[in-house]
Amino acid sequence: MMQVLSQLLSAALGSVGFGLIFNLNRRYLPAAAVGGFLAWLAYLLADHALSSVFLANLLAGFCAALYAEILARCCNAPSTPFFITSAIPLIPGSTLYYCMNAVVSSDLRAAEHFGEQTFLAALGIASGMAIAWCLADLSRKLHVLLVRARK
């Protein structure tokens, strides 16, 4: 339990750190922390329930993008900075490192395994993000149609 809390806190602080690097407006830094926290929580829950790197990252990427879209509408700001800071904890840096280390060490079996894990994680994040952004776009278009229909 302590390890999970440590991971969630690290995800939140990492998101704030990248928010500072990307010059995110300081009033949005707490939102960045919550986004990183929620994205990593979604990943941990999905990874435990599904035991699939792709599906866990898909769900976490979807949650991060959905959170970014909601914040963008509430704050009247673009969603991209919120998504980037929320998705930072999901980046598969360790598997990419292990893949490159295995390539340099000529351990092709390990390189293949870690390369596959890295690819699946990146594809999952991108797929989740695409699904959320398509749904958000559809929701905006439906809203415009409903407003026009009332006139």
N, C-alpha and C positions, 0 to 999 in steps of 0.2 A: 504493500500500500504506500509506503514511504517512497519507493522508487517511482511509482506512478505520479505522486504529487510533485516529486522532484522534476520529472520529465515535463509535466504540465507547466510548472513555474519556469523552467528553462525555455520552453516554447514561447511563453508569453514574453519573457525578457528578451529572447532572440528576436522576436517580432518588433519589439520596441527599438532594439538596437538597429535593425535594418530600417525602421521608420526614420530614425535619426540620420542614418547614412543617406537615405533617399530624400532627405529634407521634407518629410511629411510634416504638415502643419502640427505644431505642438499640441493643439487642443484635440487632435485625432490620435495621439499616441496611446491613450488608454483604450481606445477602440481597436488599435492595432494589437495591443496585448490580449484583449479578449478574443480577437480573431485568431491569433496564433494558438491560444489556449483551446478554443473550440475546434479548430482544425485538427490539432494533435489529439484531443479527446475523441473526436470522431474516428480518427485513424486507429487509436488504441482499442476502442470498442469494436470497430469493424474487424480489425486484425484478430482480436480474441474470438469473435463470433464466427467469422468466415474463414480464417486461416488462408487467405489469398492476398498476395501482395497487390495484384491488380485491383481487386474489388475494394480492398481497404483504402487504397489511394484514390480510387474513383469516388468513393463515398466522402472521403476527407476533402478532396478537391471540389466536389459538388458543394459541400457545406461551406468551405471557404469562399467560393464564388457567390453562393446564395447570401452569405453574411455580407459580403462586399456590396452586392446589389442592394440589399436592404439598407445598409449604411449610406450608400450613395444617394438613395432616395430621401432618407431622413435628413442628411446633411447637405443636400443639394450640391453634391460634388461628384467627380468622376469615380467610378468603381475600381479602376485599375490600381491606384495606390493602396487601397484597402485590401484588394485581392493579393497583391504582391507581398505585403507584410504578413497577411494571414497564411499564405502558402509557404513561407520561408521554412517553417519547421518540417514540411513534408519533403523537401528537396533530398533526393537519395544520395547524399554526399559520401556516406561511408561505403556503400556498395560500389560506387564509382571508383573510390580510392582503392578498395580491395581488388577490383577488376584490373585497374591499371598496374597495381603492384604485382598481380599474378601474371600479367602480360610481360612485365619487365623481368620477372623471375622465370619466364618460359613455362609456367604452369597453365597450360591451355585449358585443361578441364576446369580449374577454379576460375579462370578468366571467363570462360563461357557461362558458368553458373552465375557469377556476380554480374556479368554483362546482361544476362537475361533478367536478373532481378532489378537492375537499374532501369532497363528498358521498360519493364512492366510497371514499375513505379512511376516513371515519367509519363508513360501512356495513360495510366490510370488518372493521374492528376490532370492531364490535358483533357481527357474525356469527361471527367467530372466537371471541369470548368466549362467545357463546350456545352454540355447538357444544361447547366445552370444558366449560362448566358443565352442560350436559345430560348429557354423558358421565360427568362426575364424580357427578352425582346418580344416574344409572343404576347406576354402580359401587357407590355407597353402598347403594342399594336391593337390589342383587343380593347384596351382602355380608350385609345383614340377613336376607335370605331363606335364604342358605346357613347362617348361624348358627342360625336357627330350625329348619331342616331337620335339623341335626345333633342337636338336643335331643330 
